[in-house]
Amino acid sequence: MDPTIVELAGKLGKAIAQSQEAAGLRAARQEMDKHPELKKLLEDYRAQADRIGDLEAQNKPVEVDDKRKLRDVHEKLMASEVFKRYTAAQVDYVDLIRKVSDAMRGELTQTEQD
C-alpha cells in the first residue's frame, strides 16, 4: 500500500474538518446542546419514527395515535429556529461529504469498470 494515499486521505479529512460546513455543524451542535428540551424532542422524534418503522417492517398496523405523536413532535421541532439551523448545517455538511465522495468515485470509475 502506498503511504502517500493514506497521507492524502488524512489531509482530506483535515480539510473537511476545517471546512465552513464542518464549522457550521459544530456551532449548530453546540447551540443545540444549550437546549436540552430540543435534544429531548429530537430523541422522542427518533424513537417514535423507529417505532413506526418497526411496525411497518413487521407489516403491523400503525395506529393513528402513533402517527399523531410523530407529527406533533415534528411540528414542535420545526417551530424551533435553533433546530432549523441545526438541520440546515447537517444538510450542508452531508452535501459536502457527498460532493467529495462523488469526486473520488468519478476518478475511480475507470478502475472499477475493468
N, C-alpha and C positions, 0 to 999 in steps of 0.2 A: 504494500500500500504506500502510496506517495504521501509523505507527511505534509507536503505543500497543500494538498487538498484539505486536510484536516485543519491546517493553519488558516487557510482561506475561509473555511466554514466558521472558525472561531471569530474571524474578523467580520464576517457577515452577521453573525449573532450579535456581536458588539455594536455594529452599525444599526441593527434593528433595535436593540435595547436603547440606543441613544437617539432614535428617531423621534420626530414630533408626535407620531401616532402612539408610540410606547409611553412617552412622557404624558400625553393626554390621558391614556388609560390609567397610568399610575395616579395621576392627580384626581381623576374621577373616582377611582377606587378609594383613595384617601378621604374624599368627600363623602362617599357612601359610608365609610367606616364611622363617620361622625353622626350617622343617623341610624342607630340600632333598630328603630321601628321599620325603616325601609329594608334593612337586611332581613328582618323577621318576615316582612311581607314577601320578599323575594324567595325566602326559604319555603314559605307557605305556598307560594305560586308553583314552585318547582315540585313540591310534594304532591300538590293536587294534580298537576299536569302528569306526573309519573303515575298517580293512581288511575287517572283516566286512561292513560296509555296502556297500563297493565290490564285494565278491564277490556279494552278494545282488543288487545293482543290475545286475550283468552276468550274472545267472542262472547263476552258477558255484557249485559245491558249497562249503559252509563245512565245513571239517574239524573233527573232534571236538577236536583239539589247539587250534585257534583259539578254539573256544568255551570250552574248559577254561582257556586262558590268560586270557581276558577275565573269567571267573568268579573265578579266583584273584586277579587284580589287584583286582577289585571287592571281594572279601572283605577283602583287606589294607587297602584304603582305608576300608571301613566299620568296621574294627576300631579306627580312629583317632578319638579324641574331637575332636582338632583338625579333622580333615576333616569330621566330623559338624557341628561348629559352623559351619564354612565353608559347607557346603551349605545349612544352615538359614538362614544370613544371606543367601545368594543367593536362596533361596526368598522370604524376607521382602521383599527389595528388588524382585525381579521382581513380586511381588504388589502392591507399592505402585505400580510403574510401570503395571501392568495396570489398577489402580483409577483412576489418573489418566487413562489412555487411554480407559477406559470412560466416565468423566465427561465428557471432551471429546467423545467420539463421541455421547453422549446429547444434548449441546447442539447438535450439528451434524446430527442425524438429519433434522430438517425441511428444512434447507437442501439436504442431499444427495438428498432424495427428490424434489425438484422437477425 
